Amino acid sequence: MLDGSSAHFEATLVPVGDPDMVVEWLKDGEPIMPSSRIKTIYDFGFVSLDITGITELDTGEYECRARNR
């Protein structure tokens, strides 16, 4: 990817609407904290991660983890 472009990741989780579901995004095994350029969504089983203005520092392995009871 080119510096300054955007990255988008998404997944669908089941069961939809589980109030006990906890979702987190990780980069290289570390939690990603939302910021002005990093947005996360979790809505009715749909999860996404958007990163704007990417740089070389954003290079890595991204993972979405979901857990419930």
Biopython code that builds the backbone (N, CA, C, O; Angstrom):
import numpy as np
from Bio.PDB.StructureBuilder import StructureBuilder

atoms = [
    (1, "MET", "N", (0.840, -1.182, 0.000)),
    (1, "MET", "CA", (0.000, 0.000, 0.000)),
    (1, "MET", "C", (0.883, 1.243, 0.000)),
    (1, "MET", "O", (2.032, 1.212, 0.442)),
    (2, "LEU", "N", (0.335, 2.301, -0.491)),
    (2, "LEU", "CA", (1.056, 3.556, -0.555)),
    (2, "LEU", "C", (0.825, 4.378, 0.700)),
    (2, "LEU", "O", (-0.272, 4.382, 1.259)),
    (3, "ASP", "N", (1.867, 5.075, 1.140)),
    (3, "ASP", "CA", (1.699, 5.970, 2.285)),
    (3, "ASP", "C", (0.563, 6.939, 2.004)),
    (3, "ASP", "O", (0.429, 7.457, 0.895)),
    (4, "GLY", "N", (-0.258, 7.177, 3.030)),
    (4, "GLY", "CA", (-1.363, 8.110, 2.911)),
    (4, "GLY", "C", (-2.658, 7.476, 2.445)),
    (4, "GLY", "O", (-3.709, 8.109, 2.536)),
    (5, "SER", "N", (-2.620, 6.243, 1.947)),
    (5, "SER", "CA", (-3.858, 5.586, 1.521)),
    (5, "SER", "C", (-4.580, 5.020, 2.743)),
    (5, "SER", "O", (-4.172, 5.266, 3.879)),
    (6, "SER", "N", (-5.640, 4.273, 2.511)),
    (6, "SER", "CA", (-6.445, 3.717, 3.598)),
    (6, "SER", "C", (-6.425, 2.204, 3.554)),
    (6, "SER", "O", (-6.160, 1.603, 2.513)),
    (7, "ALA", "N", (-6.712, 1.588, 4.708)),
    (7, "ALA", "CA", (-6.845, 0.141, 4.804)),
    (7, "ALA", "C", (-8.192, -0.178, 5.444)),
    (7, "ALA", "O", (-8.640, 0.531, 6.344)),
    (8, "HIS", "N", (-8.834, -1.248, 4.976)),
    (8, "HIS", "CA", (-10.146, -1.646, 5.496)),
    (8, "HIS", "C", (-10.141, -3.155, 5.707)),
    (8, "HIS", "O", (-9.781, -3.916, 4.809)),
    (9, "PHE", "N", (-10.544, -3.580, 6.905)),
    (9, "PHE", "CA", (-10.672, -4.991, 7.250)),
    (9, "PHE", "C", (-12.080, -5.202, 7.792)),
    (9, "PHE", "O", (-12.608, -4.341, 8.495)),
    (10, "GLU", "N", (-12.694, -6.348, 7.468)),
    (10, "GLU", "CA", (-14.031, -6.617, 7.995)),
    (10, "GLU", "C", (-14.249, -8.108, 8.171)),
    (10, "GLU", "O", (-13.570, -8.937, 7.567)),
    (11, "ALA", "N", (-15.230, -8.424, 9.027)),
    (11, "ALA", "CA", (-15.606, -9.811, 9.290)),
    (11, "ALA", "C", (-17.050, -9.838, 9.758)),
    (11, "ALA", "O", (-17.601, -8.818, 10.170)),
    (12, "THR", "N", (-17.656, -11.016, 9.690)),
    (12, "THR", "CA", (-18.997, -11.231, 10.205)),
    (12, "THR", "C", (-18.905, -12.264, 11.322)),
    (12, "THR", "O", (-18.291, -13.318, 11.158)),
    (13, "LEU", "N", (-19.523, -11.950, 12.457)),
    (13, "LEU", "CA", (-19.463, -12.825, 13.631)),
    (13, "LEU", "C", (-20.836, -13.403, 13.935)),
    (13, "LEU", "O", (-21.857, -12.742, 13.746)),
    (14, "VAL", "N", (-20.849, -14.638, 14.408)),
    (14, "VAL", "CA", (-22.074, -15.301, 14.818)),
    (14, "VAL", "C", (-21.852, -15.788, 16.240)),
    (14, "VAL", "O", (-20.767, -16.306, 16.503)),
    (15, "PRO", "N", (-22.773, -15.672, 17.174)),
    (15, "PRO", "CA", (-24.157, -15.271, 16.968)),
    (15, "PRO", "C", (-24.309, -13.755, 16.891)),
    (15, "PRO", "O", (-23.621, -13.007, 17.586)),
    (16, "VAL", "N", (-25.203, -13.332, 16.052)),
    (16, "VAL", "CA", (-25.479, -11.900, 15.888)),
    (16, "VAL", "C", (-26.225, -11.395, 17.114)),
    (16, "VAL", "O", (-27.152, -12.053, 17.585)),
    (17, "GLY", "N", (-25.841, -10.254, 17.630)),
    (17, "GLY", "CA", (-26.539, -9.642, 18.752)),
    (17, "GLY", "C", (-26.244, -10.259, 20.106)),
    (17, "GLY", "O", (-26.998, -10.021, 21.049)),
    (18, "ASP", "N", (-25.187, -11.038, 20.246)),
    (18, "ASP", "CA", (-24.819, -11.645, 21.532)),
    (18, "ASP", "C", (-24.323, -10.545, 22.466)),
    (18, "ASP", "O", (-23.286, -9.940, 22.195)),
    (19, "PRO", "N", (-25.044, -10.269, 23.570)),
    (19, "PRO", "CA", (-24.625, -9.190, 24.477)),
    (19, "PRO", "C", (-23.327, -9.505, 25.223)),
    (19, "PRO", "O", (-22.701, -8.601, 25.777)),
    (20, "ASP", "N", (-22.917, -10.774, 25.243)),
    (20, "ASP", "CA", (-21.688, -11.169, 25.927)),
    (20, "ASP", "C", (-20.463, -11.164, 25.013)),
    (20, "ASP", "O", (-19.350, -11.431, 25.467)),
    (21, "MET", "N", (-20.662, -10.861, 23.730)),
    (21, "MET", "CA", (-19.562, -10.887, 22.765)),
    (21, "MET", "C", (-18.612, -9.711, 23.016)),
    (21, "MET", "O", (-19.039, -8.562, 23.132)),
    (22, "VAL", "N", (-17.336, -10.020, 23.096)),
    (22, "VAL", "CA", (-16.296, -9.002, 23.232)),
    (22, "VAL", "C", (-15.408, -9.126, 21.987)),
    (22, "VAL", "O", (-14.913, -10.208, 21.671)),
    (23, "VAL", "N", (-15.218, -8.016, 21.295)),
    (23, "VAL", "CA", (-14.450, -8.010, 20.057)),
    (23, "VAL", "C", (-13.267, -7.075, 20.224)),
    (23, "VAL", "O", (-13.411, -5.964, 20.734)),
    (24, "GLU", "N", (-12.101, -7.526, 19.796)),
    (24, "GLU", "CA", (-10.942, -6.634, 19.811)),
    (24, "GLU", "C", (-10.104, -6.863, 18.560)),
    (24, "GLU", "O", (-10.023, -7.975, 18.038)),
    (25, "TRP", "N", (-9.491, -5.798, 18.099)),
    (25, "TRP", "CA", (-8.564, -5.844, 16.973)),
    (25, "TRP", "C", (-7.153, -5.756, 17.522)),
    (25, "TRP", "O", (-6.880, -5.008, 18.461)),
    (26, "LEU", "N", (-6.246, -6.544, 16.911)),
    (26, "LEU", "CA", (-4.852, -6.540, 17.339)),
    (26, "LEU", "C", (-3.936, -6.334, 16.142)),
    (26, "LEU", "O", (-4.251, -6.733, 15.021)),
    (27, "LYS", "N", (-2.807, -5.709, 16.399)),
    (27, "LYS", "CA", (-1.743, -5.571, 15.404)),
    (27, "LYS", "C", (-0.502, -6.174, 16.029)),
    (27, "LYS", "O", (-0.048, -5.722, 17.081)),
    (28, "ASP", "N", (0.048, -7.189, 15.392)),
    (28, "ASP", "CA", (1.219, -7.890, 15.910)),
    (28, "ASP", "C", (1.016, -8.349, 17.351)),
    (28, "ASP", "O", (1.937, -8.292, 18.166)),
    (29, "GLY", "N", (-0.216, -8.810, 17.659)),
    (29, "GLY", "CA", (-0.524, -9.353, 18.977)),
    (29, "GLY", "C", (-0.865, -8.332, 20.042)),
    (29, "GLY", "O", (-1.168, -8.710, 21.173)),
    (30, "GLU", "N", (-0.824, -7.049, 19.714)),
    (30, "GLU", "CA", (-1.120, -5.982, 20.688)),
    (30, "GLU", "C", (-2.444, -5.311, 20.337)),
    (30, "GLU", "O", (-2.722, -5.084, 19.160)),
    (31, "PRO", "N", (-3.275, -4.987, 21.350)),
    (31, "PRO", "CA", (-4.557, -4.333, 21.070)),
    (31, "PRO", "C", (-4.369, -3.013, 20.320)),
    (31, "PRO", "O", (-3.423, -2.264, 20.564)),
    (32, "ILE", "N", (-5.290, -2.758, 19.413)),
    (32, "ILE", "CA", (-5.297, -1.507, 18.650)),
    (32, "ILE", "C", (-6.256, -0.559, 19.342)),
    (32, "ILE", "O", (-7.401, -0.918, 19.614)),
    (33, "MET", "N", (-5.802, 0.630, 19.622)),
    (33, "MET", "CA", (-6.632, 1.640, 20.265)),
    (33, "MET", "C", (-7.204, 2.568, 19.202)),
    (33, "MET", "O", (-6.461, 3.081, 18.364)),
    (34, "PRO", "N", (-8.538, 2.794, 19.227)),
    (34, "PRO", "CA", (-9.123, 3.743, 18.274)),
    (34, "PRO", "C", (-8.500, 5.133, 18.448)),
    (34, "PRO", "O", (-8.116, 5.524, 19.550)),
    (35, "SER", "N", (-8.411, 5.857, 17.349)),
    (35, "SER", "CA", (-7.846, 7.206, 17.369)),
    (35, "SER", "C", (-8.488, 8.007, 16.244)),
    (35, "SER", "O", (-9.459, 7.565, 15.631)),
    (36, "SER", "N", (-7.939, 9.186, 15.979)),
    (36, "SER", "CA", (-8.502, 10.021, 14.920)),
    (36, "SER", "C", (-8.375, 9.374, 13.545)),
    (36, "SER", "O", (-9.137, 9.718, 12.641)),
    (37, "ARG", "N", (-7.437, 8.448, 13.361)),
    (37, "ARG", "CA", (-7.279, 7.789, 12.062)),
    (37, "ARG", "C", (-7.573, 6.301, 12.088)),
    (37, "ARG", "O", (-7.505, 5.641, 11.051)),
    (38, "ILE", "N", (-7.905, 5.752, 13.271)),
    (38, "ILE", "CA", (-8.238, 4.330, 13.406)),
    (38, "ILE", "C", (-9.646, 4.209, 13.991)),
    (38, "ILE", "O", (-9.904, 4.624, 15.121)),
    (39, "LYS", "N", (-10.548, 3.631, 13.195)),
    (39, "LYS", "CA", (-11.950, 3.489, 13.605)),
    (39, "LYS", "C", (-12.337, 2.023, 13.590)),
    (39, "LYS", "O", (-11.966, 1.282, 12.680)),
    (40, "THR", "N", (-13.088, 1.606, 14.608)),
    (40, "THR", "CA", (-13.613, 0.247, 14.656)),
    (40, "THR", "C", (-15.129, 0.290, 14.761)),
    (40, "THR", "O", (-15.698, 1.223, 15.327)),
    (41, "ILE", "N", (-15.776, -0.731, 14.208)),
    (41, "ILE", "CA", (-17.236, -0.853, 14.271)),
    (41, "ILE", "C", (-17.569, -2.274, 14.683)),
    (41, "ILE", "O", (-16.955, -3.224, 14.196)),
    (42, "TYR", "N", (-18.531, -2.426, 15.573)),
    (42, "TYR", "CA", (-19.118, -3.720, 15.899)),
    (42, "TYR", "C", (-20.613, -3.510, 15.971)),
    (42, "TYR", "O", (-21.110, -2.894, 16.913)),
    (43, "ASP", "N", (-21.340, -4.018, 14.978)),
    (43, "ASP", "CA", (-22.769, -3.751, 14.878)),
    (43, "ASP", "C", (-23.480, -4.963, 14.298)),
    (43, "ASP", "O", (-23.291, -5.294, 13.127)),
    (44, "PHE", "N", (-24.301, -5.629, 15.112)),
    (44, "PHE", "CA", (-25.103, -6.773, 14.670)),
    (44, "PHE", "C", (-24.285, -7.823, 13.932)),
    (44, "PHE", "O", (-24.683, -8.287, 12.864)),
    (45, "GLY", "N", (-23.148, -8.197, 14.498)),
    (45, "GLY", "CA", (-22.331, -9.250, 13.933)),
    (45, "GLY", "C", (-21.338, -8.799, 12.881)),
    (45, "GLY", "O", (-20.484, -9.580, 12.460)),
    (46, "PHE", "N", (-21.436, -7.553, 12.450)),
    (46, "PHE", "CA", (-20.489, -7.012, 11.477)),
    (46, "PHE", "C", (-19.421, -6.235, 12.225)),
    (46, "PHE", "O", (-19.739, -5.360, 13.031)),
    (47, "VAL", "N", (-18.153, -6.547, 11.966)),
    (47, "VAL", "CA", (-17.051, -5.813, 12.582)),
    (47, "VAL", "C", (-16.136, -5.296, 11.481)),
    (47, "VAL", "O", (-15.942, -5.949, 10.455)),
    (48, "SER", "N", (-15.580, -4.116, 11.712)),
    (48, "SER", "CA", (-14.634, -3.582, 10.731)),
    (48, "SER", "C", (-13.584, -2.727, 11.428)),
    (48, "SER", "O", (-13.781, -2.212, 12.529)),
    (49, "LEU", "N", (-12.471, -2.602, 10.735)),
    (49, "LEU", "CA", (-11.357, -1.767, 11.173)),
    (49, "LEU", "C", (-10.942, -0.938, 9.972)),
    (49, "LEU", "O", (-10.630, -1.483, 8.913)),
    (50, "ASP", "N", (-10.937, 0.385, 10.132)),
    (50, "ASP", "CA", (-10.509, 1.297, 9.077)),
    (50, "ASP", "C", (-9.344, 2.134, 9.575)),
    (50, "ASP", "O", (-9.389, 2.704, 10.665)),
    (51, "ILE", "N", (-8.301, 2.198, 8.760)),
    (51, "ILE", "CA", (-7.124, 2.997, 9.086)),
    (51, "ILE", "C", (-6.915, 3.969, 7.924)),
    (51, "ILE", "O", (-6.771, 3.550, 6.775)),
    (52, "THR", "N", (-6.900, 5.256, 8.227)),
    (52, "THR", "CA", (-6.652, 6.258, 7.198)),
    (52, "THR", "C", (-5.240, 6.805, 7.347)),
    (52, "THR", "O", (-4.648, 6.765, 8.426)),
    (53, "GLY", "N", (-4.721, 7.311, 6.250)),
    (53, "GLY", "CA", (-3.391, 7.907, 6.282)),
    (53, "GLY", "C", (-2.324, 6.930, 6.708)),
    (53, "GLY", "O", (-1.479, 7.260, 7.541)),
    (54, "ILE", "N", (-2.346, 5.706, 6.140)),
    (54, "ILE", "CA", (-1.390, 4.691, 6.584)),
    (54, "ILE", "C", (0.055, 5.082, 6.262)),
    (54, "ILE", "O", (0.343, 5.798, 5.302)),
    (55, "THR", "N", (0.939, 4.576, 7.111)),
    (55, "THR", "CA", (2.375, 4.789, 6.938)),
    (55, "THR", "C", (3.072, 3.439, 7.094)),
    (55, "THR", "O", (2.421, 2.427, 7.352)),
    (56, "GLU", "N", (4.353, 3.427, 6.942)),
    (56, "GLU", "CA", (5.133, 2.205, 7.106)),
    (56, "GLU", "C", (4.975, 1.624, 8.512)),
    (56, "GLU", "O", (5.093, 0.413, 8.695)),
    (57, "LEU", "N", (4.710, 2.471, 9.500)),
    (57, "LEU", "CA", (4.527, 2.007, 10.885)),
    (57, "LEU", "C", (3.289, 1.136, 11.038)),
    (57, "LEU", "O", (3.175, 0.392, 12.012)),
    (58, "ASP", "N", (2.358, 1.218, 10.087)),
    (58, "ASP", "CA", (1.139, 0.413, 10.149)),
    (58, "ASP", "C", (1.339, -0.991, 9.585)),
    (58, "ASP", "O", (0.420, -1.808, 9.642)),
    (59, "THR", "N", (2.508, -1.285, 9.046)),
    (59, "THR", "CA", (2.800, -2.605, 8.512)),
    (59, "THR", "C", (2.814, -3.623, 9.654)),
    (59, "THR", "O", (3.404, -3.371, 10.704)),
    (60, "GLY", "N", (2.168, -4.768, 9.450)),
    (60, "GLY", "CA", (2.157, -5.800, 10.475)),
    (60, "GLY", "C", (1.054, -6.800, 10.223)),
    (60, "GLY", "O", (0.405, -6.782, 9.177)),
    (61, "GLU", "N", (0.848, -7.680, 11.199)),
    (61, "GLU", "CA", (-0.198, -8.691, 11.115)),
    (61, "GLU", "C", (-1.390, -8.233, 11.947)),
    (61, "GLU", "O", (-1.264, -7.960, 13.141)),
    (62, "TYR", "N", (-2.549, -8.152, 11.297)),
    (62, "TYR", "CA", (-3.772, -7.710, 11.955)),
    (62, "TYR", "C", (-4.672, -8.910, 12.227)),
    (62, "TYR", "O", (-4.752, -9.847, 11.433)),
    (63, "GLU", "N", (-5.346, -8.853, 13.372)),
    (63, "GLU", "CA", (-6.190, -9.970, 13.793)),
    (63, "GLU", "C", (-7.422, -9.422, 14.496)),
    (63, "GLU", "O", (-7.343, -8.431, 15.223)),
    (64, "CYS", "N", (-8.553, -10.068, 14.277)),
    (64, "CYS", "CA", (-9.782, -9.745, 14.993)),
    (64, "CYS", "C", (-10.080, -10.931, 15.902)),
    (64, "CYS", "O", (-10.143, -12.073, 15.446)),
    (65, "ARG", "N", (-10.262, -10.654, 17.188)),
    (65, "ARG", "CA", (-10.601, -11.704, 18.159)),
    (65, "ARG", "C", (-11.973, -11.432, 18.729)),
    (65, "ARG", "O", (-12.307, -10.299, 19.077)),
    (66, "ALA", "N", (-12.763, -12.482, 18.820)),
    (66, "ALA", "CA", (-14.088, -12.374, 19.415)),
    (66, "ALA", "C", (-14.235, -13.489, 20.443)),
    (66, "ALA", "O", (-13.800, -14.619, 20.222)),
    (67, "ARG", "N", (-14.849, -13.154, 21.559)),
    (67, "ARG", "CA", (-15.086, -14.174, 22.578)),
    (67, "ARG", "C", (-16.402, -13.869, 23.306)),
    (67, "ARG", "O", (-16.834, -12.721, 23.403)),
    (68, "ASN", "N", (-17.003, -14.914, 23.797)),
    (68, "ASN", "CA", (-18.189, -14.788, 24.624)),
    (68, "ASN", "C", (-18.159, -15.905, 25.659)),
    (68, "ASN", "O", (-17.166, -16.622, 25.777)),
    (69, "ARG", "N", (-19.227, -16.049, 26.392)),
    (69, "ARG", "CA", (-19.257, -17.062, 27.445)),
    (69, "ARG", "C", (-19.133, -18.431, 26.836)),
    (69, "ARG", "O", (-19.137, -19.430, 27.555)),
]
sb = StructureBuilder()
sb.init_structure("model")
sb.init_model(0)
sb.init_chain("A")
sb.init_seg("    ")
for serial, (resi, resn, name, xyz) in enumerate(atoms, 1):
    if name == "N":
        sb.init_residue(resn, " ", resi, " ")
    sb.init_atom(name, np.array(xyz, "f"), 0.0, 1.0, " ", f" {name:<3s}", serial, name[0])
structure = sb.get_structure()
